[in-house]
Amino acid sequence: MSRHALLLGSTEIQNIRIFNGGQSRLDRLEKDAISSLRTRYPQVNFRFVSRETTPGFDTLVQLNLNSAYVVFCCTPFIEPLFPFRDPISSPRPRFISNIGSYKPHRQEINTETLLSGGKMFLDSKYACLQESGSSSQQM
């Protein structure tokens, strides 16, 4: 997702923060993708934050959510990654992309966050309803 964001707005992006539970996944990401992005976009500050190795991980997540303009959620979590108040607490517009949870028992963000925005863009309304366990009459 970082690569796509940089292709679309490299002159405006100053910081990219990548949060993950495990450090080994972040190490692989650095080696496989981010190191080349650091070379191509030297003006961008990349920072990895691992729950496994970073004291105060949850506080750092909250602080970064409060200042972020764009949030990409790319994980098949079974419970929301952050509470409703965190990404919405600032009056600035937000773009939140959720691409990882694709089964009814998984939920990257809670319903309150999902329904709080002015617009929602879906790749397929039918697929999103099926994957969320909803019926087509609920939307």
MDAnalysis code that builds the backbone (N, CA, C; Angstrom):
import MDAnalysis as mda
import numpy as np

u = mda.Universe.empty(417, n_residues=139, atom_resindex=np.repeat(np.arange(139), 3), trajectory=True)
u.add_TopologyAttr("name", ["N", "CA", "C"] * 139)
u.add_TopologyAttr("resid", np.arange(1, 140))
u.add_TopologyAttr("resname", ["MET", "SER", "ARG", "HIS", "ALA", "LEU", "LEU", "LEU", "GLY", "SER", "THR", "GLU", "ILE", "GLN", "ASN", "ILE", "ARG", "ILE", "PHE", "ASN", "GLY", "GLY", "GLN", "SER", "ARG", "LEU", "ASP", "ARG", "LEU", "GLU", "LYS", "ASP", "ALA", "ILE", "SER", "SER", "LEU", "ARG", "THR", "ARG", "TYR", "PRO", "GLN", "VAL", "ASN", "PHE", "ARG", "PHE", "VAL", "SER", "ARG", "GLU", "THR", "THR", "PRO", "GLY", "PHE", "ASP", "THR", "LEU", "VAL", "GLN", "LEU", "ASN", "LEU", "ASN", "SER", "ALA", "TYR", "VAL", "VAL", "PHE", "CYS", "CYS", "THR", "PRO", "PHE", "ILE", "GLU", "PRO", "LEU", "PHE", "PRO", "PHE", "ARG", "ASP", "PRO", "ILE", "SER", "SER", "PRO", "ARG", "PRO", "ARG", "PHE", "ILE", "SER", "ASN", "ILE", "GLY", "SER", "TYR", "LYS", "PRO", "HIS", "ARG", "GLN", "GLU", "ILE", "ASN", "THR", "GLU", "THR", "LEU", "LEU", "SER", "GLY", "GLY", "LYS", "MET", "PHE", "LEU", "ASP", "SER", "LYS", "TYR", "ALA", "CYS", "LEU", "GLN", "GLU", "SER", "GLY", "SER", "SER", "SER", "GLN", "GLN", "MET"])
u.atoms.positions = np.array([
    [0.813, -1.184, 0.000],
    [0.000, 0.000, 0.000],
    [0.866, 1.261, 0.000],
    [2.014, 1.196, 0.643],
    [2.905, 2.358, 0.660],
    [3.335, 2.732, -0.742],
    [3.660, 1.732, -1.546],
    [4.106, 1.981, -2.913],
    [3.017, 2.693, -3.707],
    [1.779, 2.231, -3.589],
    [0.672, 2.853, -4.319],
    [0.436, 4.291, -3.853],
    [0.480, 4.505, -2.576],
    [0.285, 5.860, -2.051],
    [1.377, 6.793, -2.569],
    [2.607, 6.326, -2.592],
    [3.705, 7.155, -3.068],
    [3.594, 7.450, -4.560],
    [3.134, 6.489, -5.324],
    [2.950, 6.727, -6.759],
    [1.912, 7.810, -7.016],
    [0.899, 7.865, -6.164],
    [-0.179, 8.831, -6.347],
    [0.106, 10.197, -5.732],
    [0.909, 10.240, -4.686],
    [1.094, 11.517, -3.992],
    [2.460, 11.693, -3.383],
    [3.504, 11.322, -4.099],
    [4.846, 11.327, -3.516],
    [5.311, 12.700, -3.056],
    [4.830, 13.766, -3.660],
    [5.287, 15.094, -3.246],
    [4.597, 15.566, -1.968],
    [3.486, 14.962, -1.613],
    [2.730, 15.376, -0.430],
    [2.981, 14.497, 0.787],
    [3.481, 13.309, 0.580],
    [3.667, 12.357, 1.678],
    [4.989, 12.623, 2.379],
    [4.906, 12.814, 3.692],
    [6.098, 13.073, 4.486],
    [6.462, 11.889, 5.373],
    [5.457, 11.198, 5.879],
    [5.693, 10.109, 6.826],
    [4.843, 8.898, 6.473],
    [5.442, 7.728, 6.587],
    [4.710, 6.472, 6.468],
    [5.056, 5.640, 7.689],
    [4.041, 5.265, 8.426],
    [4.199, 4.423, 9.607],
    [3.551, 3.077, 9.321],
    [4.279, 2.023, 9.589],
    [3.757, 0.675, 9.375],
    [3.763, -0.034, 10.717],
    [2.572, -0.413, 11.164],
    [2.396, -1.092, 12.447],
    [2.118, -2.563, 12.197],
    [2.742, -3.410, 13.012],
    [2.538, -4.851, 12.882],
    [2.780, -5.491, 14.235],
    [2.181, -6.634, 14.434],
    [2.363, -7.348, 15.690],
    [3.767, -7.900, 15.851],
    [4.327, -8.459, 14.776],
    [5.628, -9.108, 14.876],
    [6.740, -8.387, 14.147],
    [7.907, -8.389, 14.728],
    [9.061, -7.722, 14.139],
    [9.570, -8.456, 12.903],
    [9.489, -9.774, 12.865],
    [10.029, -10.516, 11.725],
    [9.299, -10.166, 10.429],
    [8.007, -9.948, 10.500],
    [7.241, -9.540, 9.312],
    [7.695, -8.157, 8.836],
    [7.948, -7.266, 9.752],
    [8.443, -5.932, 9.383],
    [9.839, -6.010, 8.774],
    [10.681, -6.887, 9.301],
    [12.021, -7.062, 8.749],
    [11.954, -7.560, 7.305],
    [11.067, -8.507, 7.037],
    [10.897, -9.010, 5.664],
    [10.368, -7.915, 4.742],
    [9.427, -7.127, 5.234],
    [8.867, -6.035, 4.441],
    [9.946, -5.015, 4.098],
    [10.797, -4.701, 5.049],
    [11.909, -3.766, 4.801],
    [12.800, -4.309, 3.683],
    [13.162, -5.562, 3.783],
    [14.058, -6.175, 2.804],
    [13.410, -6.284, 1.426],
    [12.158, -6.715, 1.376],
    [11.496, -7.002, 0.100],
    [10.932, -5.782, -0.615],
    [10.578, -4.724, 0.114],
    [9.895, -3.608, -0.546],
    [10.339, -2.221, -0.090],
    [10.442, -2.025, 1.190],
    [10.630, -0.666, 1.692],
    [12.030, -0.119, 1.421],
    [13.040, -0.969, 1.437],
    [14.397, -0.459, 1.190],
    [14.497, 0.221, -0.171],
    [13.860, -0.322, -1.187],
    [13.890, 0.328, -2.508],
    [13.061, 1.614, -2.509],
    [11.983, 1.643, -1.724],
    [11.185, 2.865, -1.620],
    [11.957, 3.964, -0.900],
    [12.741, 3.595, 0.099],
    [13.568, 4.588, 0.806],
    [14.546, 5.261, -0.161],
    [15.095, 4.478, -1.083],
    [16.036, 5.020, -2.075],
    [15.322, 5.914, -3.074],
    [14.164, 5.480, -3.532],
    [13.415, 6.230, -4.547],
    [12.765, 7.496, -3.975],
    [12.364, 7.453, -2.708],
    [11.675, 8.583, -2.067],
    [12.420, 8.987, -0.792],
    [13.604, 9.590, -0.926],
    [14.411, 9.911, 0.258],
    [13.777, 10.966, 1.169],
    [12.812, 11.726, 0.667],
    [12.156, 12.762, 1.471],
    [11.102, 12.183, 2.411],
    [10.759, 10.915, 2.239],
    [9.724, 10.285, 3.058],
    [10.375, 9.578, 4.245],
    [9.826, 9.820, 5.423],
    [10.291, 9.188, 6.646],
    [9.485, 7.913, 6.891],
    [10.115, 6.757, 6.699],
    [9.475, 5.472, 6.957],
    [9.804, 5.033, 8.376],
    [8.817, 4.520, 9.075],
    [9.062, 4.009, 10.430],
    [8.217, 2.763, 10.645],
    [8.852, 1.721, 11.119],
    [8.171, 0.479, 11.471],
    [7.954, 0.441, 12.970],
    [6.791, -0.026, 13.379],
    [6.479, -0.135, 14.799],
    [5.896, -1.524, 15.040],
    [6.550, -2.289, 15.881],
    [6.139, -3.655, 16.175],
    [5.597, -3.762, 17.601],
    [4.451, -4.393, 17.737],
    [3.908, -4.641, 19.076],
    [4.890, -5.474, 19.891],
    [5.566, -6.372, 19.218],
    [6.487, -7.300, 19.851],
    [7.700, -6.605, 20.470],
    [8.159, -5.509, 19.858],
    [9.407, -4.877, 20.309],
    [9.280, -3.426, 20.753],
    [8.092, -2.833, 20.640],
    [7.935, -1.416, 20.939],
    [7.120, -1.189, 22.214],
    [7.748, -0.654, 23.264],
    [6.970, -0.293, 24.456],
    [5.978, 0.814, 24.102],
    [4.790, 0.758, 24.646],
    [3.783, 1.780, 24.376],
    [3.178, 1.673, 22.985],
    [3.162, 0.482, 22.414],
    [2.662, 0.266, 21.057],
    [1.267, 0.845, 20.853],
    [0.322, 0.535, 21.752],
    [-1.061, 0.994, 21.593],
    [-1.162, 2.525, 21.628],
    [-0.367, 3.162, 22.453],
    [-0.355, 4.620, 22.515],
    [0.180, 5.199, 21.209],
    [1.225, 4.599, 20.654],
    [1.775, 5.060, 19.376],
    [0.766, 4.893, 18.241],
    [0.021, 3.795, 18.266],
    [-1.024, 3.598, 17.251],
    [-2.038, 4.729, 17.345],
    [-2.505, 5.018, 18.544],
    [-3.510, 6.066, 18.739],
    [-2.980, 7.435, 18.295],
    [-1.775, 7.772, 18.680],
    [-1.196, 9.066, 18.293],
    [-1.078, 9.195, 16.774],
    [-0.651, 8.136, 16.118],
    [-0.506, 8.174, 14.671],
    [-1.853, 8.212, 13.963],
    [-2.846, 7.514, 14.489],
    [-4.182, 7.578, 13.902],
    [-4.757, 8.981, 14.000],
    [-4.534, 9.636, 15.117],
    [-5.069, 10.981, 15.320],
    [-4.467, 12.009, 14.365],
    [-3.271, 11.763, 13.857],
    [-2.643, 12.725, 12.960],
    [-2.640, 12.275, 11.498],
    [-3.143, 11.101, 11.216],
    [-3.093, 10.555, 9.854],
    [-4.213, 11.086, 8.969],
    [-3.890, 11.273, 7.720],
    [-4.885, 11.616, 6.709],
    [-5.383, 10.352, 6.007],
    [-4.511, 9.354, 5.890],
    [-4.836, 8.111, 5.208],
    [-4.436, 6.950, 6.104],
    [-5.322, 5.953, 6.211],
    [-5.056, 4.761, 7.001],
    [-5.361, 3.547, 6.126],
    [-4.363, 2.688, 5.945],
    [-4.572, 1.443, 5.221],
    [-4.562, 0.297, 6.221],
    [-5.625, -0.485, 6.232],
    [-5.709, -1.671, 7.081],
    [-5.595, -2.877, 6.153],
    [-4.546, -3.643, 6.322],
    [-4.258, -4.742, 5.397],
    [-4.027, -6.028, 6.177],
    [-4.975, -6.394, 7.003],
    [-4.782, -7.558, 7.849],
    [-6.096, -8.290, 8.064],
    [-6.073, -9.597, 8.165],
    [-7.306, -10.352, 8.403],
    [-7.636, -10.490, 9.889],
    [-7.623, -9.381, 10.623],
    [-7.928, -9.423, 12.054],
    [-9.361, -9.873, 12.295],
    [-9.586, -10.456, 13.465],
    [-10.942, -10.893, 13.811],
    [-11.644, -9.897, 14.723],
    [-10.928, -8.877, 15.158],
    [-11.555, -7.822, 15.953],
    [-11.004, -6.482, 15.488],
    [-11.726, -5.395, 15.721],
    [-11.288, -4.087, 15.230],
    [-9.870, -3.729, 15.676],
    [-9.135, -3.106, 14.777],
    [-7.753, -2.713, 15.056],
    [-7.654, -1.518, 15.982],
    [-8.701, -0.678, 16.000],
    [-8.706, 0.514, 16.839],
    [-10.144, 0.880, 17.145],
    [-10.372, 1.558, 18.282],
    [-11.735, 1.958, 18.636],
    [-12.218, 3.118, 17.770],
    [-13.500, 3.344, 17.756],
    [-14.128, 4.366, 16.919],
    [-13.511, 5.731, 17.128],
    [-13.268, 6.147, 18.342],
    [-12.832, 7.519, 18.609],
    [-11.471, 7.835, 17.995],
    [-10.612, 6.847, 17.835],
    [-9.252, 7.135, 17.389],
    [-9.160, 7.712, 15.979],
    [-9.656, 7.060, 14.951],
    [-9.443, 7.627, 13.622],
    [-10.367, 8.792, 13.294],
    [-11.396, 9.019, 14.066],
    [-12.386, 10.031, 13.746],
    [-12.258, 11.252, 14.660],
    [-11.370, 11.213, 15.643],
    [-11.325, 12.275, 16.651],
    [-10.918, 13.629, 16.075],
    [-10.252, 13.656, 14.957],
    [-9.842, 14.918, 14.342],
    [-10.863, 15.318, 13.283],
    [-11.112, 16.612, 13.114],
    [-12.103, 17.050, 12.141],
    [-11.640, 16.918, 10.685],
    [-10.381, 16.643, 10.449],
    [-9.896, 16.569, 9.070],
    [-10.480, 15.355, 8.346],
    [-10.594, 15.436, 7.026],
    [-11.101, 14.294, 6.261],
    [-10.148, 13.111, 6.364],
    [-10.695, 11.948, 6.344],
    [-9.895, 10.723, 6.424],
    [-10.222, 9.820, 5.250],
    [-9.249, 9.049, 4.859],
    [-9.469, 7.963, 3.923],
    [-9.006, 6.721, 4.650],
    [-9.911, 5.791, 4.891],
    [-9.577, 4.542, 5.558],
    [-9.842, 3.419, 4.570],
    [-8.811, 2.671, 4.247],
    [-8.917, 1.556, 3.311],
    [-8.833, 0.255, 4.102],
    [-9.826, -0.593, 3.928],
    [-9.861, -1.895, 4.599],
    [-9.867, -2.978, 3.533],
    [-8.785, -3.730, 3.464],
    [-8.714, -4.734, 2.412],
    [-8.410, -6.139, 2.914],
    [-8.261, -6.331, 4.206],
    [-7.802, -7.618, 4.694],
    [-8.864, -8.564, 5.199],
    [-9.920, -8.071, 5.784],
    [-10.926, -8.956, 6.382],
    [-11.998, -9.293, 5.355],
    [-12.153, -10.556, 5.097],
    [-13.041, -10.979, 4.024],
    [-13.992, -12.102, 4.437],
    [-14.178, -12.297, 5.713],
    [-15.115, -13.304, 6.217],
    [-15.939, -12.690, 7.331],
    [-17.164, -13.174, 7.538],
    [-18.060, -12.560, 8.530],
    [-17.486, -12.458, 9.943],
    [-16.639, -13.387, 10.358],
    [-16.104, -13.354, 11.728],
    [-14.889, -12.431, 11.868],
    [-14.450, -11.819, 10.786],
    [-13.305, -10.912, 10.831],
    [-13.787, -9.469, 10.721],
    [-13.092, -8.559, 11.402],
    [-13.558, -7.173, 11.428],
    [-12.386, -6.240, 11.726],
    [-11.826, -5.615, 10.693],
    [-10.699, -4.694, 10.880],
    [-11.112, -3.422, 11.606],
    [-12.305, -2.918, 11.296],
    [-12.824, -1.745, 11.988],
    [-14.220, -2.067, 12.489],
    [-14.652, -1.338, 13.507],
    [-15.976, -1.614, 14.056],
    [-17.062, -0.954, 13.196],
    [-18.287, -1.365, 13.401],
    [-19.410, -0.874, 12.610],
    [-19.575, 0.628, 12.733],
    [-19.376, 1.168, 13.926],
    [-19.526, 2.609, 14.144],
    [-18.552, 3.408, 13.273],
    [-17.321, 2.944, 13.171],
    [-16.340, 3.607, 12.321],
    [-16.729, 3.464, 10.855],
    [-17.121, 2.278, 10.465],
    [-17.497, 2.018, 9.077],
    [-18.625, 2.920, 8.607],
    [-19.609, 3.126, 9.453],
    [-20.789, 3.889, 9.057],
    [-20.684, 5.385, 9.375],
    [-19.551, 5.842, 9.893],
    [-19.423, 7.231, 10.317],
    [-19.054, 8.191, 9.184],
    [-18.571, 7.698, 8.082],
    [-18.116, 8.569, 7.002],
    [-19.236, 9.006, 6.082],
    [-18.929, 9.977, 5.244],
    [-19.916, 10.489, 4.298],
    [-20.061, 9.608, 3.073],
    [-18.976, 8.975, 2.642],
    [-19.019, 8.143, 1.444],
    [-18.334, 6.821, 1.715],
    [-18.825, 5.793, 1.032],
    [-18.227, 4.480, 1.135],
    [-18.048, 3.954, -0.282],
    [-16.847, 3.501, -0.593],
    [-16.561, 2.937, -1.902],
    [-16.275, 1.460, -1.727],
    [-16.938, 0.645, -2.504],
    [-16.805, -0.802, -2.399],
    [-16.348, -1.374, -3.730],
    [-15.563, -2.442, -3.664],
    [-15.205, -3.087, -4.916],
    [-16.412, -3.832, -5.490],
    [-17.230, -4.379, -4.617],
    [-18.450, -5.062, -5.032],
    [-19.410, -5.073, -3.853],
    [-20.548, -4.439, -4.006],
    [-21.533, -4.400, -2.928],
    [-21.948, -5.822, -2.536],
    [-22.215, -6.648, -3.518],
    [-22.633, -8.027, -3.252],
    [-21.553, -8.779, -2.469],
    [-20.303, -8.669, -2.933],
    [-19.213, -9.381, -2.252],
    [-19.033, -8.879, -0.825],
    [-19.094, -7.571, -0.640],
    [-18.924, -7.007, 0.705],
    [-20.032, -7.473, 1.639],
    [-21.248, -7.535, 1.138],
    [-22.360, -8.008, 1.967],
    [-22.199, -9.488, 2.307],
    [-21.810, -10.275, 1.346],
    [-21.614, -11.706, 1.591],
    [-20.463, -11.947, 2.578],
    [-19.359, -11.245, 2.371],
    [-18.188, -11.434, 3.222],
    [-18.415, -10.929, 4.632],
    [-19.333, -9.979, 4.804],
    [-19.621, -9.467, 6.136],
    [-20.709, -10.266, 6.845],
    [-21.323, -11.179, 6.113],
    [-22.397, -11.967, 6.703],
    [-23.729, -11.243, 6.681],
    [-23.835, -10.165, 5.916],
    [-25.071, -9.383, 5.824],
    [-25.894, -9.850, 4.638],
    [-27.125, -9.431, 4.610],
    [-27.969, -9.700, 3.452],
    [-27.998, -8.480, 2.557],
    [-28.387, -8.635, 1.321],
    [-28.367, -7.524, 0.368],
    [-29.398, -6.451, 0.731],
    [-30.375, -6.741, 1.589],
    [-31.349, -5.729, 1.977],
    [-30.846, -4.817, 3.089],
    [-29.727, -5.137, 3.705],
    [-29.226, -4.319, 4.809],
    [-28.507, -3.067, 4.331],
    [-28.155, -2.983, 3.070],
    [-27.410, -1.824, 2.583],
    [-28.158, -1.059, 1.557],
])
